[in-house]
């Protein structure tokens, strides 16, 4: 018996065979080769999308036509109801309002940009220790009280974020998260900055360099390691597995004995990644102290980032500064663009930055010069 054909609503292109759901903006973005923020601006015909080239605009329109995309009328009705509230949700144990917290400068940029655009901020603390519904799906569901939400943190629950994106709720993650399809994000160019630090050490004469990092797959850590290895390769230095030391507990696993063994093997420079905990850098500094190593006389230290605020008064390593306030401001601009907010919007970056570029320039480095390798190495 032949299965009856489904009726097609007037004005809608028939869906491909086997398809049961309407095309989403994420699919239009993938087909057009642009970000979902760009698709949102083009399909909403926002005047503030003037920074988008006509070629990019046409690619988006062609992709939407090919997929048979039409805006969800329910989502449009919801988008029309605004309260000028932007949410900020942190996946840290304590919300980063302490000026010494590494996320605090992000919030400074978020607050300044939100105020300039006439938005109030709502701080969601459901992830804090002991908070109601901490870590559960309900904690993220509450962000829908705001017009859109920024998320901070190295380890965000992917399933809950996917659900928000699929529902068309405006979401921006502060930090690269391109493994989650359709999730808008802004981030710094850690790859280039990390490569520059390694090249700086190589120019100083170091031929064996080791990276100390935490053992997780956070995108920021992956980008830093990628840049570190690219720097070694560009300088013609050993870039094999021995060049990277990964540990789930650097304080436990990186001791004075391991450091002395590396020195005996010809390593003359040690590089640590910066994270919100600073675990790798703290462990490296502790091991150097316990081993009685004088820097830069016996070895040079570098940091892929800048020291935690509570260690800023110590010796300054070779490293770079992350434009945290600029990243926070760029995240607000992108969130406003996704939500159709008012004002001259740009998705990310400084003046003139293309609306589909989520990488914020301005990482400065390589910081204080590294010393040469010890004589005789």
Buried (B, 14 or more C-beta within 10 A) or exposed (E): EEEEEEEEEEEEBEBEEEEEEBBBBBBBBBBBEBBBBBBBBBBBEBEBBEBBEEEBBEBBBEBBEEBBBBBBEEEEEBBEEBEEBBBBBBBBEEBBEEEEBBBBBBBBBBBBBBEEBEBEBBEBBBBBEEBEEBBBEEBBBBBBEBBBBBBBBBEBBEEBBBBBBEEBBBBBBBBBBEEBBBBBBBBBBBBBBBBBBBBBBBEBBBBBBBBBBBEEEBBBBBBBBBBBBBBBEEBEBBBEEEBBBBBEEBBEBBBBEBBBEBBEEEBBBBBBBBBBBBBBBBBBBBBBEEBEBEBBEBBBBBBBBBBBBEBEEEEBBBBBBBBBBBBBBBBBBBBBBBBBBEEEBBBBBEEEBBBBBBBBBBBEBBBEEBBBBBEEB
